[in-house]
Amino acid sequence: MTQPAELKRQPRVAVLVPCFNEETAVGQVIADFRAALPSAEIHVYDNNSTDRTVAIARAAGATVRSERRQGKGHVVRRMFADVDADIYVLVDGDATYDAPSAPRMIATLVEGHLDMVVGLRVDQVEAAYRRGHRLGNRMLTGFLSEIFGQQFTDILSGYRVFSRRFVKSFPVLSDGFEIETEITVHALELALPVAEIATPYHARPEGSASKLNTWRDGFRILNTILKLYRSEKPLRFFGVIGAFLAVVAIGLAVPLAVTYIEEGVVPRLPTAVLSTGLMILAMLAVTSGLVLDTVTRGRREMKLLAYLAQPAVGQSPQG
């Protein structure tokens, strides 16, 4: 049986490049991805650069747009909303990611009917990946794995390939570099089919500087994980708080109960009041967790419905 023409067409690929002061590297990024993906549309989104990033990107032939709100999360939100394609390649504009790996990542996405393929960074030189960033990535990846389950080994990679389903159903909430963490949690929470592929990771070109701050951005990412843990797994989050408060309350109450049984008096009334208050707070925490868990399930169902409303890779928008 002959397939409709729209099902046989090649998927439209869009390369999304968020940039902030990348005049040294952006031209190379555009040239490399045009060579690796000749039919792809390359979109550069500038985030208030003060150098020649915009001029160089336009001269290299990319479609250039601007996002005035500072932060990578804002840029990704705008890109995901504006650009229409079947497959999206998200890559930083610093020339550290390997463009020749993109066809293999796309093939893995299409052949495996996946929604995201992450480029697992493999250092090509020692200077490519600073020790502080490497250690922070391992700690945050391990922490995220303990909370949401182990599926990734490099949650902070900025090199990813997405299906249209993922992009058009993902509610971007982050403002800055914690966007990669939010993307990872979204995939884990909806149990989306994903994969990681090892890709070379290069040092920045000479004259290019990283915009990451090891401590500031590390704490922001950790804070994002904790907030997502609270919102996505509220029963466990508030249950732990409730259990802690209950243990403290019981610990304070036991000596009072023993004294009351033996002597018939409550020797320390303030301690008894404190113990009672802590137990009430423990019960309120658990109750809050139960209520919020129901809300979270409903929100997750809405996300899943939005995801299913989009065509899978290889299907037309009409299905």
Buried (B, 14 or more C-beta within 10 A) or exposed (E): EEEEEEEEEEBBBBBBBBBBBBBBBBBBBBBBBBEBBEEBBBBBBBBBBEBBBBEBBEEBEBBBBBBEEEBBBBBBBBBBEBBEBBBBBBBBBBBBBBBEBBBBBBEBBBEEEBBBBBBBBEEBEEEBBEEEBBEBBBEBBEBBBEBBEEBBBBBBBBBBBBBBBBBBBBEBBBBBBBBBBBBBBBBBBBEBEBBBBEBBBBBBBEEBEEBBEBEEBBEBBBEBBEBBBBBBBBBEBBBEBBEEBBEBBBEBBEEBEEBBEEEEEEEEEEBBEBBEEBBEBBBBBBEBBEEBBEEBEEBEEEBBEBBEEBBBBBBEEEE
